[in-house]
Amino acid sequence: MDNKKIGALIAKLRKENGLTQQQLGDKVGVGSRAVSKWECGITVPDISIINELSEILGISSNELLSGEINKNKETKSIKQENPTIKKRN
């Protein structure tokens, strides 16, 4: 687990969802200081809120814990939006 990568991903997705640190903290039952510590890579979210946090951010818990969005997931959505892209077998 890379605390810095996880924190950077949380910050990126929080901002994309238009949430402040306080709003995200309120949604998962922690303070804005805890969210700030996650985003700075000082700490990581407690395991008890990983599922709820990943759901709020729109990613899987595996993606959250790896600090990376699954590229296959992005490719799949691009293919669905553009039907002219053919699947490779």
C-alpha positions as a Markdown table, in Angstrom:
| # | Residue | x | y | z |
|---|---|---|---|---|
| 1 | Met | 0.0 | 0.0 | 0.0 |
| 2 | Asp | 1.3 | 3.4 | -1.0 |
| 3 | Asn | -0.2 | 6.1 | 1.3 |
| 4 | Lys | 0.8 | 8.9 | -1.1 |
| 5 | Lys | -0.9 | 7.2 | -4.1 |
| 6 | Ile | -4.0 | 6.5 | -2.1 |
| 7 | Gly | -4.1 | 10.0 | -0.8 |
| 8 | Ala | -3.7 | 11.5 | -4.2 |
| 9 | Leu | -6.5 | 9.4 | -5.6 |
| 10 | Ile | -8.8 | 10.3 | -2.8 |
| 11 | Ala | -8.1 | 14.0 | -3.3 |
| 12 | Lys | -8.6 | 13.8 | -7.1 |
| 13 | Leu | -11.9 | 12.0 | -6.9 |
| 14 | Arg | -13.2 | 14.1 | -4.0 |
| 15 | Lys | -12.6 | 17.2 | -6.1 |
| 16 | Glu | -14.1 | 15.6 | -9.2 |
| 17 | Asn | -17.2 | 14.9 | -7.1 |
| 18 | Gly | -17.4 | 18.5 | -5.9 |
| 19 | Leu | -16.9 | 17.7 | -2.3 |
| 20 | Thr | -14.9 | 19.5 | 0.4 |
| 21 | Gln | -12.8 | 17.6 | 2.8 |
| 22 | Gln | -15.5 | 18.4 | 5.5 |
| 23 | Gln | -18.3 | 17.0 | 3.3 |
| 24 | Leu | -16.4 | 13.8 | 2.5 |
| 25 | Gly | -15.6 | 13.4 | 6.2 |
| 26 | Asp | -19.2 | 13.9 | 7.2 |
| 27 | Lys | -20.3 | 11.2 | 4.7 |
| 28 | Val | -18.0 | 8.6 | 6.3 |
| 29 | Gly | -18.1 | 9.8 | 9.9 |
| 30 | Val | -14.7 | 11.4 | 10.3 |
| 31 | Gly | -13.4 | 15.0 | 10.5 |
| 32 | Ser | -11.9 | 17.1 | 7.8 |
| 33 | Arg | -8.5 | 16.7 | 9.5 |
| 34 | Ala | -8.6 | 12.9 | 8.9 |
| 35 | Val | -9.4 | 13.5 | 5.2 |
| 36 | Ser | -6.6 | 15.9 | 5.0 |
| 37 | Lys | -4.2 | 13.4 | 6.5 |
| 38 | Trp | -5.3 | 10.7 | 4.0 |
| 39 | Glu | -4.8 | 13.1 | 1.1 |
| 40 | Cys | -1.3 | 14.1 | 2.3 |
| 41 | Gly | -0.4 | 10.4 | 2.7 |
| 42 | Ile | 0.2 | 10.7 | 6.4 |
| 43 | Thr | -2.5 | 8.0 | 7.2 |
| 44 | Val | -5.0 | 5.9 | 5.2 |
| 45 | Pro | -8.7 | 5.4 | 5.9 |
| 46 | Asp | -9.6 | 2.9 | 8.5 |
| 47 | Ile | -10.6 | -0.5 | 7.0 |
| 48 | Ser | -14.1 | -0.1 | 8.5 |
| 49 | Ile | -14.9 | 2.7 | 6.1 |
| 50 | Ile | -13.1 | 1.6 | 2.9 |
| 51 | Asn | -16.2 | 0.2 | 1.2 |
| 52 | Glu | -18.3 | 3.2 | 2.0 |
| 53 | Leu | -15.6 | 5.6 | 0.9 |
| 54 | Ser | -15.0 | 3.8 | -2.3 |
| 55 | Glu | -18.7 | 3.8 | -3.1 |
| 56 | Ile | -18.9 | 7.6 | -2.5 |
| 57 | Leu | -15.8 | 8.1 | -4.7 |
| 58 | Gly | -17.2 | 5.8 | -7.4 |
| 59 | Ile | -14.4 | 3.2 | -7.5 |
| 60 | Ser | -13.9 | -0.3 | -6.1 |
| 61 | Ser | -12.2 | -0.9 | -2.8 |
| 62 | Asn | -9.4 | -2.6 | -4.6 |
| 63 | Glu | -8.8 | 0.5 | -6.7 |
| 64 | Leu | -8.9 | 2.7 | -3.6 |
| 65 | Leu | -6.3 | 0.6 | -1.8 |
| 66 | Ser | -4.0 | 0.4 | -4.8 |
| 67 | Gly | -4.3 | 4.1 | -5.4 |
| 68 | Glu | -5.0 | 3.5 | -9.1 |
| 69 | Ile | -8.1 | 3.3 | -11.2 |
| 70 | Asn | -8.4 | 0.1 | -13.2 |
| 71 | Lys | -7.5 | 0.9 | -16.7 |
| 72 | Asn | -9.6 | -1.9 | -18.1 |
| 73 | Lys | -12.6 | -0.2 | -16.5 |
| 74 | Glu | -11.9 | 3.0 | -18.3 |
| 75 | Thr | -11.4 | 1.2 | -21.6 |
| 76 | Lys | -14.7 | -0.6 | -21.2 |
| 77 | Ser | -16.6 | 2.6 | -20.7 |
| 78 | Ile | -14.9 | 4.2 | -23.8 |
| 79 | Lys | -15.9 | 1.2 | -25.9 |
| 80 | Gln | -19.5 | 1.5 | -24.7 |
| 81 | Glu | -19.5 | 5.2 | -25.7 |
| 82 | Asn | -17.9 | 4.5 | -29.1 |
| 83 | Pro | -19.4 | 1.4 | -30.8 |
| 84 | Thr | -17.0 | 1.7 | -33.7 |
| 85 | Ile | -14.2 | 0.4 | -31.5 |
| 86 | Lys | -14.0 | -3.3 | -32.0 |
| 87 | Lys | -13.2 | -5.7 | -29.2 |
| 88 | Arg | -10.0 | -7.7 | -29.6 |
| 89 | Asn | -10.3 | -11.5 | -29.1 |
